[in-house]
Amino acid sequence: MVDMNIMDIPVRKVHTLIVGSGAAGLNAAVQLHSRGITDILIVTEGLNMGTSINTGSDKQTYYKSAMCGSDLDSPVTMAANYYNPGGMHGDLALVEATVSSRAFLNLVNLGVKFPTDTYGQFVGYKTDHDPSRRGSSVGPYTSRDMCRSLIAEVKRRNIPVLEKMDVVSLLTSENGQEKRVLGAMALDSSGTLTAFSAGNVVFAVGGPGGLYKTSVYPAVHTGGIGMALRAGATAQGLPESQYGLASVKFRWNVSGTYMQVVPGFVSTESDGKSGKREFLLEHFTGRISRFHSMVFLKGYQWPFDTKKIPDGSSIIDILVYRETVVKGRRVFLEFRKNPSGFNIGNLDEEARDYLEKSGAIQSTPIERLRHMNPGAINLYKDHNIDITEEMLEIAVCAQHNNGGLAGNHWWESVNIRGLFPVGEVNGSHGVARPGGSALNAGQVGGFRLAEYIAEASAAGRGGAPADKAFTRALLRESEDIQVFLGRCRKATRSWKSVRAEIQTRMTRYGAHIRSVEGLKVAVIEARKQMAALGAQGCRVSTPREAVHALKNRQLCLAHRVYLEAALFQLESGVGSRGSAMVQDAEDTVPEEPSFREKVLETVLDEGEVKNRWVNRRPVPKSNLWFETAWAGFRDGDIYRLP
């Protein structure tokens, strides 16, 4: 257990610290090293932890500019697909579009086997919100293959990695109006605190996986945005997230062929056995064939989308939510037999043609799945679930946060110098995003921050922080941690109970179905829980439990901030949009489109959550005359922020 004098805390100095080892953090390390920044260190719970290496989907997509056939594309055209749904800054959209090819080809060069035709063209397909066949994939584990290739490159370059270390706090200081990062503190598996002094911190901690009870984030991934919020980092777009149907025993999106074979939807009592019924039939009375066609469409339209209700495929997500969260029942997919009334010949033309052209006209969903995608069956068998012998439990789950920390177009925090949020923790996306763009954004961010840090280093900026400032921050944070853990040693409530309360509240009030009244209740409860946790802690008896206690503290803060941001958004009159449906006492609240032109910024200031709307920045129009652009590049003008 942590109980030491500040003089006993070992301090390691490094030019740039990378927190996290997912695809985004690994690539940031590789790009920094390739630009001559070799005094770097990756600190991580483990190279095999986190979302990137432990998750996927039916055909996990990487979104990049079109690279095959006669498809026409350009950075500005691609940026428009990011920008048009609303809530996203145009300069970030342009950067993610411009650098996509460079980031994609870097992965290819590192050995990720994205498919080509015999002439070397990188073939693509259309993904969500994408008109131009920009999607590519190496199969269900695209991000895992990315991580494996990047880990190999990290090892080849001898970039140091410290595993089994949980970063629990960011160290910052303020010099006048400017706040700057100074490093971080971590707790190892033995309960020993270690401090890191760094002029730059690449914050690659992933999305807020630990916030939700029903979640596609792997169980080993918690997220760490609460640490940055606690340090005062500005966030943006926090209420904009993505949700969809996923299995819960083994966390996996049931998209693609899992839905296209049209399984049955069965609900039961909490024991998983009694009271079985095909609950969707109650909603689609007299429209059985339409219901079956909507199940098929969930394969293409996996994310919950307010535009696809009440007469679209997202009505299925709502009915599953009501069955599980409101009624407290459990929902399963039944692949062993057809849903009641199923007949391929009665499906809508799109569904019928797809199955017939695919040769998937077998008599049961499991036979159709075995024909089209046998790997989908084996994937669950690899995780001790045999869908040929048992039903598959599902729920509507949190999958991705489009919002996160606010960074500029070089991926530096807008209000904490030297802090570079990258990957899902960077809130670059708005209301909706093209499928696969998250993988692209994480890779693009690594290129951008590495270039910026290297330029600053060459100019003599961004080195180790001043010793006095670092020592003051270390003293403040170490005392705070030890006081909190001291309370935890006397606490009676378990850390699991505390976390379950956070997760249940977020799934009930802060997921894809929201209301002003519900969020008001949730915010009050979240504030009370945060105060109680700060005053009483949660029970700790081992070093590992100390880590969980500190994670609970940042998760509790994060869920309060997220809920307050969502409430502010609803009270502003935004209405239903993206993956969040808003209800009032009478009906669904429609979207107010004018808010697409704005971005919601959120910051924790002296214990209070402050929200404000800012006008989104348009897609920039650069001076592309070569001689002028070349001069600006030579003179370093491109690194000066507007």
Rosetta blueprint (number, residue, H / E / L):
1 M L
2 V L
3 D L
4 M L
5 N L
6 I H
7 M H
8 D H
9 I L
10 P L
11 V E
12 R E
13 K E
14 V E
15 H E
16 T E
17 L E
18 I E
19 V E
20 G L
21 S L
22 G L
23 A H
24 A H
25 G H
26 L H
27 N H
28 A H
29 A H
30 V H
31 Q H
32 L H
33 H H
34 S H
35 R L
36 G L
37 I L
38 T L
39 D L
40 I E
41 L E
42 I E
43 V E
44 T L
45 E L
46 G L
47 L L
48 N L
49 M L
50 G L
51 T L
52 S L
53 I L
54 N L
55 T L
56 G L
57 S L
58 D L
59 K L
60 Q L
61 T L
62 Y E
63 Y E
64 K L
65 S L
66 A L
67 M E
68 C L
69 G L
70 S L
71 D L
72 L L
73 D L
74 S L
75 P H
76 V H
77 T H
78 M H
79 A H
80 A H
81 N H
82 Y H
83 Y H
84 N L
85 P L
86 G L
87 G L
88 M L
89 H L
90 G H
91 D H
92 L H
93 A H
94 L H
95 V H
96 E H
97 A H
98 T H
99 V L
100 S H
101 S H
102 R H
103 A H
104 F H
105 L H
106 N H
107 L H
108 V H
109 N H
110 L L
111 G L
112 V L
113 K L
114 F L
115 P L
116 T E
117 D L
118 T L
119 Y L
120 G L
121 Q L
122 F E
123 V L
124 G L
125 Y E
126 K L
127 T L
128 D L
129 H L
130 D L
131 P L
132 S L
133 R L
134 R L
135 G E
136 S E
137 S L
138 V L
139 G L
140 P L
141 Y L
142 T H
143 S H
144 R H
145 D H
146 M H
147 C H
148 R H
149 S H
150 L H
151 I H
152 A H
153 E H
154 V H
155 K H
156 R H
157 R L
158 N L
159 I L
160 P L
161 V E
162 L E
163 E L
164 K L
165 M E
166 D E
167 V E
168 V E
169 S E
170 L E
171 L E
172 T E
173 S E
174 E E
175 N E
176 G L
177 Q L
178 E E
179 K E
180 R E
181 V E
182 L E
183 G E
184 A E
185 M E
186 A E
187 L E
188 D E
189 S L
190 S L
191 G L
192 T L
193 L E
194 T E
195 A E
196 F E
197 S E
198 A E
199 G E
200 N E
201 V E
202 V E
203 F E
204 A L
205 V L
206 G L
207 G L
208 P L
209 G H
210 G H
211 L H
212 Y L
213 K L
214 T L
215 S E
216 V L
217 Y L
218 P L
219 A L
220 V L
221 H L
222 T L
223 G L
224 G L
225 I H
226 G H
227 M H
228 A H
229 L H
230 R H
231 A L
232 G L
233 A L
234 T L
235 A E
236 Q E
237 G L
238 L L
239 P L
240 E L
241 S E
242 Q E
243 Y E
244 G E
245 L E
246 A E
247 S E
248 V L
249 K L
250 F L
251 R L
252 W E
253 N E
254 V L
255 S L
256 G L
257 T H
258 Y H
259 M H
260 Q H
261 V L
262 V L
263 P L
264 G E
265 F E
266 V E
267 S E
268 T E
269 E L
270 S L
271 D L
272 G L
273 K L
274 S L
275 G L
276 K L
277 R E
278 E L
279 F L
280 L H
281 L H
282 E H
283 H H
284 F L
285 T L
286 G L
287 R L
288 I H
289 S H
290 R H
291 F H
292 H H
293 S H
294 M H
295 V H
296 F H
297 L H
298 K L
299 G L
300 Y L
301 Q L
302 W L
303 P E
304 F L
305 D L
306 T H
307 K H
308 K H
309 I L
310 P L
311 D L
312 G L
313 S L
314 S L
315 I H
316 I H
317 D H
318 I H
319 L H
320 V H
321 Y H
322 R H
323 E H
324 T H
325 V H
326 V H
327 K L
328 G L
329 R L
330 R E
331 V E
332 F E
333 L E
334 E E
335 F L
336 R L
337 K L
338 N L
339 P L
340 S L
341 G L
342 F L
343 N L
344 I H
345 G H
346 N H
347 L L
348 D L
349 E H
350 E H
351 A H
352 R H
353 D H
354 Y H
355 L H
356 E H
357 K H
358 S L
359 G L
360 A L
361 I L
362 Q L
363 S L
364 T L
365 P H
366 I H
367 E H
368 R H
369 L H
370 R H
371 H H
372 M H
373 N L
374 P H
375 G H
376 A H
377 I H
378 N H
379 L H
380 Y H
381 K H
382 D L
383 H L
384 N L
385 I L
386 D L
387 I L
388 T L
389 E L
390 E L
391 M L
392 L E
393 E E
394 I E
395 A E
396 V E
397 C E
398 A E
399 Q E
400 H E
401 N E
402 N L
403 G L
404 G E
405 L E
406 A L
407 G E
408 N L
409 H L
410 W L
411 W L
412 E L
413 S E
414 V L
415 N L
416 I E
417 R E
418 G L
419 L E
420 F E
421 P E
422 V L
423 G H
424 E H
425 V H
426 N E
427 G L
428 S L
429 H L
430 G L
431 V L
432 A L
433 R L
434 P L
435 G L
436 G L
437 S H
438 A H
439 L H
440 N H
441 A H
442 G H
443 Q H
444 V H
445 G H
446 G H
447 F H
448 R H
449 L H
450 A H
451 E H
452 Y H
453 I H
454 A H
455 E H
456 A H
457 S H
458 A H
459 A L
460 G L
461 R L
462 G L
463 G L
464 A L
465 P L
466 A L
467 D H
468 K H
469 A H
470 F H
471 T H
472 R H
473 A H
474 L H
475 L H
476 R H
477 E H
478 S H
479 E H
480 D H
481 I H
482 Q H
483 V H
484 F H
485 L H
486 G H
487 R H
488 C H
489 R H
490 K H
491 A L
492 T L
493 R L
494 S E
495 W H
496 K H
497 S H
498 V H
499 R H
500 A H
501 E H
502 I H
503 Q H
504 T H
505 R H
506 M H
507 T H
508 R H
509 Y H
510 G L
511 A L
512 H L
513 I E
514 R E
515 S L
516 V H
517 E H
518 G H
519 L H
520 K H
521 V H
522 A H
523 V H
524 I H
525 E H
526 A H
527 R H
528 K H
529 Q H
530 M H
531 A H
532 A H
533 L H
534 G H
535 A H
536 Q H
537 G L
538 C L
539 R E
540 V L
541 S L
542 T L
543 P H
544 R H
545 E H
546 A H
547 V H
548 H H
549 A H
550 L H
551 K H
552 N H
553 R H
554 Q H
555 L H
556 C H
557 L H
558 A H
559 H H
560 R H
561 V H
562 Y H
563 L H
564 E H
565 A H
566 A H
567 L H
568 F H
569 Q H
570 L H
571 E H
572 S H
573 G L
574 V L
575 G L
576 S L
577 R E
578 G L
579 S L
580 A E
581 M E
582 V E
583 Q E
584 D L
585 A L
586 E L
587 D L
588 T E
589 V L
590 P L
591 E L
592 E L
593 P H
594 S H
595 F H
596 R H
597 E H
598 K E
599 V E
600 L E
601 E E
602 T E
603 V E
604 L E
605 D E
606 E L
607 G L
608 E E
609 V E
610 K E
611 N E
612 R E
613 W E
614 V E
615 N E
616 R L
617 R L
618 P L
619 V L
620 P L
621 K L
622 S L
623 N L
624 L L
625 W L
626 F H
627 E H
628 T H
629 A H
630 W H
631 A H
632 G H
633 F H
634 R H
635 D L
636 G L
637 D H
638 I H
639 Y H
640 R L
641 L L
642 P L
